[in-house]
Amino acid sequence: MRLSNKALQSDFSPMRKFHKASVEAKKRGISIHHLNIGQPDIPTPERYFEAIGKFNAKTDAYAPSQGTDELLAAIVKYYKSIGQDITKDNIIVTTGGSEALLFAGFCALDDGDEILIPEPFYPNYKTIFNAVGGVVKPIPTLHSENYFYADPARIGKLLSRKTKALLLSNPNNPTGTAIGDKQMLDMLELCKKNDLFLICDEVYREIYYGKDPKSSSALQFRDYDDNVIVIDSASKRFSCCGSRIGALISRNSDVIQNSMKLAQARLSVSTINQVGAAALFDSITPEYSKELCEKYKRRIDAAVTELERIPGVEVSIPTGAFYIMAALPVDDADDFQNWLLSSFDDNKETVMFAPGKCFYATEGKGRNEIRIACVLEESKLKRAIGILKIALERYKNTADK
């Protein structure tokens, strides 16, 4: 039986592709420092579990396809707290940000349509947009420019009659690059002029520590309401990735109506998890966001300091999110990661990262790069990078023999 090849055009997730090898390493008694997946170790706020604990319905019934009234109201309240005036009618609650991306793809793209994305980019973007029939067209960036992409002239040269959307991650996963008001306006004007959707993934919104002000949201620029689709999620902001609560937000009524058709087709998002998420969105404070950001900034600073001490490693300094892209003195980071899990340990410890190749659509790029997720507390993060340093020395010696 022949399978559809739309989703098969993508690679396996680089964050999860070595899972089997990691299981085998653990069976041999190896402890693994996981820097491969953006799963924070920061505790989920207690109010999430408290709200779920108080859920006393006699039946765990379907929620409304758009989302519960309580969660929709809490999301509206949160957006108003950051200066964005939206209503419940602008929101579709989704199963994580991933489903919001899928809905956005179905709304923006027909078979063969192109979506421009700065590379390196989150690999699941390609899987999702391939699955809806779209074609990912990369916007090349340079490590030496900290992966800056928001140049209208550079992007304009990549436009074709098939281009229907531009996707930005702000701050960016995996690079940590973030853009401010001027650059966001440049991107919005480019989209409006060329009748494109701007799909803005803002799940790391609060985690920003650059010197220049960053846009609070693409939604703040009201002259571009028809172009903007925002992707949001509770996962990173509240450290509750397992809740799978996300949102598609747009003032374009056609986008919302068509997303609602898809939402009805999958019936509803988890009722109980929406109860917990509503409590989180309803009670978020500037103090909480500031503390979260400062915690990740300390981790980023510690990781960068340790990485810069490793001979041959080149580090890009992020200004947002909790990831670092680094170039290693190896020919192939995939091979190196496999060796780390199958043939190396330091006092029965090793480390996992996400090899960089799958973050690129351009063939041959990223082979010696890795993405490090700074999701461990500082002491564990330093130890993990110390293990990486030892491993690189041994790997070089192995290769030289």
Buried (B, 14 or more C-beta within 10 A) or exposed (E): EEEEEBEEEBEEBBBEBBBEBBEEBEEEEBEBBBBBBBBBEBEBBEBBBEBBEEEEEEEEEEBBBBBBEBBBBBBBBBBEEBEBEBEEEBBBBBBBBBBBBBBBBBBBBEEEBBBBBBBBBBBBBBBBBBBBBBBBBBBBBEBEEBBBBBBEEEBEEBBEEBBBBBBBBBBBBBBBBBBBBEBBBBBBBBBBEBEBBBBBBBBBBBBBBBEEEBBBBBBBBEEBEBBBBBBBBBBBBBBBBEBBBBBBBBBBEEBBEBBBEBBEEEEBBBBBBBBBBBBBBBBBEEEBBEEBBEBBBBBBBBBBEBBEEBEEBBBBEBBBBBBBBBBBBBEEBBBBBBBBBBEBBBEEBBBBBBBBBBBBBEEEBBBBBBBBBBBBBBEBBBBBBBBBBBBBEBBBEEEEE
